[in-house]
Amino acid sequence: MTVALSTQSNFADPDAAYRLIVEAHRGLGDEQSAALDAALVLILANHIGNLDLLREAVTLAKRSVVDGG
């Protein structure tokens, strides 16, 4: 079964999702903030549980960082 990576917002309130992530970083230093991001990525990658989707997501994320969006 092939599953496509969803790149459209799946949140009823995407702004609330964004605020939740931003607020999670409040009060953290740079290293703690980076560790939080890494932990969140690993938790969500495990939840996805699909190596092909993860590979596609990593490619898209890396492209957005290298190409500047």
Beta strands, then each sheet from edge to edge (+ up, - down):
end
